[in-house]
Amino acid sequence: MAEPYDHDNIFAKILRGEIPAKKVFEDPFALAFHDINPQAPVHVLVIPKGAYVSLDDFLDDAPDAQVTGFFRAVGKVARELGLAESQGGPGFRVLSNAGGDAHQEVPHLHVHLFGGRPLGPMLVK
């Protein structure tokens, strides 16, 4: 069972418009905005519109339309940013941390969309 959702987390506040964000994309399922501490030339966060702690929580509890809409939004953002290989872009990485061991810092599901340079290997032993 996922930890209880904290309605005062920073991403919940961004969704409510209480904290500004540099928006890239928004639809009924998701909001995408630039990370305030970018780790690559392109570093965008995509969050679902709903109270979901992690990917596990989201996939277990969200309606099918929300799951589909969210992941389609991630693809739309990659294409709009010119990263999608299907449109001649260089490619991108999608990362979602879930839980303390994975270093999830904000208890609201979010995916990091990275691109704009060669990203190298994911994990080091």
C-alpha positions as CSV (number, residue, x, y, z in Angstrom):
1,M,0.0,0.0,0.0
2,A,1.3,3.4,-0.9
3,E,1.9,6.1,1.7
4,P,-1.1,8.5,2.1
5,Y,-1.1,11.3,-0.4
6,D,0.1,14.7,1.0
7,H,-2.2,17.4,-0.5
8,D,0.4,20.0,0.5
9,N,3.3,18.6,-1.6
10,I,4.8,21.0,-4.0
11,F,3.3,19.4,-7.1
12,A,-0.2,19.5,-5.6
13,K,0.4,23.2,-5.0
14,I,1.5,23.7,-8.6
15,L,-1.6,21.8,-9.9
16,R,-3.8,24.2,-7.8
17,G,-1.9,27.2,-9.2
18,E,-0.5,28.2,-5.7
19,I,3.1,27.9,-6.9
20,P,4.1,29.1,-10.4
21,A,5.8,26.7,-12.9
22,K,7.2,27.2,-16.4
23,K,4.6,25.1,-18.2
24,V,5.4,23.2,-21.3
25,F,2.1,21.3,-21.8
26,E,-1.2,20.8,-20.1
27,D,-4.3,18.8,-20.9
28,P,-7.1,17.1,-18.8
29,F,-4.7,14.3,-17.7
30,A,-1.3,15.9,-17.1
31,L,0.8,19.0,-16.6
32,A,4.4,19.3,-17.8
33,F,6.8,22.0,-16.7
34,H,10.5,22.7,-16.6
35,D,12.5,21.3,-13.6
36,I,13.9,24.1,-11.5
37,N,17.2,22.2,-11.1
38,P,17.8,20.7,-14.6
39,Q,20.1,17.7,-15.0
40,A,20.2,17.9,-18.8
41,P,19.6,20.6,-21.4
42,V,16.0,19.5,-21.6
43,H,14.6,18.4,-18.2
44,V,10.8,18.5,-17.9
45,L,8.6,17.0,-15.2
46,V,5.3,15.5,-16.2
47,I,2.7,15.0,-13.4
48,P,-0.8,13.5,-13.6
49,K,-3.8,15.5,-12.5
50,G,-4.8,13.5,-9.5
51,A,-3.6,12.5,-6.0
52,Y,-1.1,9.7,-6.8
53,V,2.0,9.1,-4.7
54,S,4.0,6.9,-7.1
55,L,3.8,5.0,-10.4
56,D,2.8,1.9,-8.4
57,D,-0.1,3.8,-6.7
58,F,-1.1,5.3,-10.1
59,L,-1.2,2.1,-12.0
60,D,-3.1,0.4,-9.2
61,D,-5.7,3.1,-8.5
62,A,-6.1,5.4,-11.6
63,P,-8.9,4.8,-14.1
64,D,-7.7,3.4,-17.4
65,A,-8.4,6.7,-19.2
66,Q,-6.2,8.6,-16.8
67,V,-3.3,6.1,-17.2
68,T,-3.6,6.2,-21.0
69,G,-4.0,10.0,-21.1
70,F,-1.0,10.5,-18.8
71,F,1.4,8.4,-20.9
72,R,0.2,9.9,-24.1
73,A,0.9,13.3,-22.6
74,V,4.5,12.3,-21.9
75,G,4.8,11.3,-25.6
76,K,3.2,14.6,-26.8
77,V,5.7,16.6,-24.6
78,A,8.7,14.7,-26.1
79,R,7.4,15.4,-29.6
80,E,6.7,19.0,-28.9
81,L,10.2,19.5,-27.5
82,G,11.7,17.9,-30.7
83,L,13.1,14.9,-28.9
84,A,11.1,12.0,-30.4
85,E,13.2,9.9,-32.8
86,S,10.0,9.2,-34.8
87,Q,10.2,12.9,-35.8
88,G,13.9,13.0,-36.4
89,G,14.8,14.0,-32.8
90,P,17.8,12.7,-30.9
91,G,15.9,10.7,-28.4
92,F,15.0,11.0,-24.8
93,R,14.9,9.3,-21.4
94,V,11.9,8.9,-19.1
95,L,12.5,8.3,-15.4
96,S,10.2,7.8,-12.5
97,N,11.5,7.3,-8.9
98,A,9.2,5.4,-6.6
99,G,9.9,5.3,-2.8
100,G,12.9,6.2,-0.6
101,D,15.4,3.7,-2.0
102,A,14.8,5.1,-5.5
103,H,15.3,8.7,-4.1
104,Q,11.7,9.9,-4.8
105,E,11.8,13.4,-3.3
106,V,8.2,14.6,-3.9
107,P,5.4,12.3,-2.9
108,H,3.4,13.0,-6.1
109,L,3.9,10.8,-9.2
110,H,6.1,12.5,-11.6
111,V,8.2,11.5,-14.5
112,H,11.4,13.2,-15.6
113,L,11.8,13.7,-19.3
114,F,15.5,14.2,-20.2
115,G,17.1,15.1,-23.5
116,G,19.2,17.5,-25.5
117,R,22.5,15.7,-25.2
118,P,23.8,12.1,-25.0
119,L,22.7,10.9,-21.6
120,G,25.1,8.0,-21.0
121,P,24.3,4.9,-18.9
122,M,21.6,4.9,-16.3
123,L,23.1,3.2,-13.3
124,V,26.6,2.6,-12.1
125,K,27.4,-0.5,-10.0
